[in-house]
Amino acid sequence: MRSNDAFPNNGSDARQKSRDEFRALFHQILKYANRGLPRMDFLREVARKLQEFSSADVVELRLMERNRHYISLATADASQPDAYSVIPLSHNEEGEMSPPFDLKNDFEFLCWAVIRGHYDSESPFFTRSGGFWTWRNDVALELAGVSSGQTQPRKISLAGGYESVIILPIMVEQDNIGLLILKSVRRNFIGRDEVSFYESLAQNVGVALAHRRTQVDLRERVKELTCLYGISRLVETPGITLDELLQGLTELLPPAWLYPQIARARVVLNDVVYYSPGYGDGPHHQRADILINGLKCGLVDVVYIEKRPDLDEGPFLKEERSLIDTIAREIALIIERRQAEEEKERLQEQLLHADRLATIGQLAAGVAHELNEPLGNILGFAQLTRKVHGLPDQTLSDLDKIISAALFAREVIRKLMLFARQAPSRKIPVALNNVVEDSLMLLESRLAKGGVEVIKKLQENLPFVNADPAQIGQILINLTVNASQAMPSGGVLTISTHRDDKTVSLTVEDTGVGMTDEVMKQIFIPFFTTKDVDQGTGLGLAVVHGIVTSHGGNIQVASEVSLGSRFTVSLPIEKTNGERER
């Protein structure tokens, strides 16, 4: 500060005392920085401390950071609460930062000149480092333009309620990032020698701001890494279910955000929602979509349940945007990895199933061939013996049992042969409705005896299917017998046919006991049965599946316990004579 006798001065004793007090004040500000307080709290604490230290009527701290202008104001008037505001910053077409306030106001024009480093080095009101100081409000000065397009000096006046004003730039790494402003209604409030102490203090505030930023950045990175590490540990937990993983993940999110005490989280995946403890709606949300194979399947949502000032994305940091996007991608990868593992297991199970079927088919064919001849002999000799006259009644009864057992065994062998695809197949154009009517005639008495009501819904004029009529009849008989056994106390059996563009379908639906998901997974496996030993061989549905597959069709099953089951067999429309209908 250049010497001028007109400027108020301080004595050396006062200067020495001020140096000690300023040093103590700086240490206090540095402690605030070490605590890593949020920007709003830090500026408020420092502004209040500076007001109490200086006894100024108003102390104002301004900071330009993250494309915003933060202003904290502390007053000596106890009836006036400390104020805090955030103003977005913009840039003009030349890329220069636009002033946050109307520069028609002389005081704001002066503040903008100081922050931009536009000052008159010859003026006694400016320090060598670009700070402004006046001890009376009846002074006027000229100041060069501080924005593009201004060339003429501007006359400004600070006449108003404050006699003494000091405006000092806060610098970090050679850049002015803010202002320290003191105002007092008293004339000669700050002496010339004290101004240099306040300039040093303003620079120390800059050092504290940089230190606070480093502390906060370090703390936030540690929180983010802790969150990601926690997620990785969850993923690697043996036997953890997807529900447990996602629930645990929601509880890891809030501590990773800037305001963990008011942060809550939820994860939505395919309409299933997982909440962190105490979740509730709030004024601020940060969300990221979960995209699986390019499709949106859910979202990650972090909410602040109380209002907070704007930062990069509302009150959220840009680093938090990166974190939540990373977490959403990680969830998608977890789901895709689990889906791939499930698909792998499914394919392995299909391969094992196919291998079992092939092995059983070979075994069945061999057994059937080996048993056919002795069974034929047993049946033939039993029938010949049955024709002998004069046999006792008991012998005749025993022979009937032998014949019945042999016929049953031959039927089992026939099914084995059919399952193993050893029985000859004769495919011709077949009218499905005719096969249904013919097959039901064989079962009517059995169904009626079991209290089963049959409802037929047969679509007319169905196109032909290229099939073996005996095997198609076997499909209907097997499905119908299974349905009647699923209704031991009677019920309703609905048999329907219909068509679409490429297939003709047969549906057999009952109102029986139904099946669990576990049972439905195994019903086409040969020899699997839930029936008593004397009620079934476990080959009926395996044979059905084999016939349908050999005809190029497919079979679909739907079932609910206590409500019943529905089997739908779809067969391709006969191509060589597709115009014929019956």
Secondary structure as UniProt FT lines:
FT   TURN            5..6
FT   HELIX           12..34
FT   TURN            35..36
FT   HELIX           39..54
FT   STRAND          58..65
FT   TURN            66..67
FT   STRAND          68..75
FT   TURN            78..79
FT   STRAND          83..88
FT   TURN            93..94
FT   TURN            103..104
FT   HELIX           106..116
FT   TURN            121..122
FT   TURN            124..125
FT   TURN            128..129
FT   STRAND          132..134
FT   STRAND          140..143
FT   TURN            148..149
FT   STRAND          154..157
FT   STRAND          164..172
FT   TURN            173..174
FT   STRAND          175..184
FT   TURN            187..188
FT   HELIX           192..235
FT   TURN            238..239
FT   HELIX           242..252
FT   HELIX           254..256
FT   HELIX           260..262
FT   STRAND          263..269
FT   TURN            270..271
FT   STRAND          272..275
FT   TURN            277..278
FT   STRAND          284..292
FT   TURN            293..294
FT   STRAND          295..304
FT   TURN            314..315
FT   HELIX           318..386
FT   TURN            389..390
FT   HELIX           393..419
FT   TURN            420..421
FT   STRAND          428..430
FT   HELIX           432..449
FT   TURN            450..451
FT   STRAND          452..458
FT   STRAND          465..467
FT   HELIX           469..485
FT   TURN            488..489
FT   STRAND          491..499
FT   STRAND          503..510
FT   HELIX           517..520
FT   TURN            521..524
FT   TURN            526..527
FT   TURN            533..535
FT   HELIX           540..550
FT   TURN            551..552
FT   STRAND          554..560
FT   TURN            561..563
FT   STRAND          564..573
FT   TURN            576..579
//
